[in-house]
Amino acid sequence: PRITVTARDGETRELDAPASLTLMEVLRDENFDIEALCGGWGDGARADDLARLRRLLLVRHLPVYIDPAFAERLPPIGADEDLLLDGSCHRQPGASRLSCQIRLSGEMEGLRLTIAPAE
């Protein structure tokens, strides 16, 4: 499907994304900046281990914001995805998803998303 991605720096690109890949795979293959620098560990603040673990896991799963017009085309958020998103400093209810949990299909033609800020 053809998707539109807005990067962290505001650049917007249209991509022809292969069906059956996850959004994370497409973003990686298209050389988007998907690496967070510290996963929330580098700010010097003390946090409980669970919150630190969630932030570290978010680095590996890349949160994105899905245009609300496409929310119903995606599979519902699972319990594990919801738990990980709860650890995000930038969660937007109704829009935040983990890119590794969204497998592309032809039904997602025209999907618009924004890569969330780094944790």
Disulfide bonds with the S-S distance in Angstrom:
none
